[in-house]
Amino acid sequence: MNREQAVYRRVLRRETHSPRTGAAVVLAAVLALLLLVALGLGMWWLAAPGVRETLGERLGQATSWADGAPLTAVGIVALVLGLVLVLAAVLPGRLRRRARSTDRVALLVDDGVLADAVVAAVAVRCGLDARQVSATVGRRRTTVRLTPTSGVPVDREAATDTASATLGAVGFTTAQRVLVAERGVI
């Protein structure tokens, strides 16, 4: 891999994945706050002997509820919230973009642009107005929705082939799904 390809790969990865700095900052702030609270309680516990008894009594009251269900619920909510924060800060987010590179050029295309290209090509091929065709390009599947003109049938195979050829021409292939509305428009 030469230097240009390494740069292309790094730039395309950065442009196709969303930053997680916001989630990481929230997680760090929550952890810092919990650490400060624990440190403050620890210092208070060591400095004032009367606090030990008071905190011990309050903890005893909190844990001696009839069945412990409120504490269990609070613990489960805290665990789920913590897990969500950690996962949001650590896991990569994906943007709705696709990347492709060759020896000379790197290509970054938004999924909406690909969907618009599919709509235009399918509308021309099927003889429909562009407002009667909509497309959604997902990670693994492209869904094309057709609303035919009343009384005029639409060739589903032609729409599937056109969508596939349009995406294949720019080097992005997905499975095709064509949905034809039961009622047409005038």
Secondary structure, 3 states (H helix, E strand, C coil): CCHHHHHHHHHHHHHHEECCHHHHHHHHHHHHHHHHHHHHHHHHHHHCHHHHHHHHHHHHHHHCCCCCHHHHHHHHHHHHHHHHHHHHHHCCEECCEEEEECCCCEEEEEHHHHHHHHHHHHHHHHCCCHHHEEEEECCCEEEEEECCECCCCCCHHHHHHHHHHHHHHCCCCCEEEEEECCCCEC
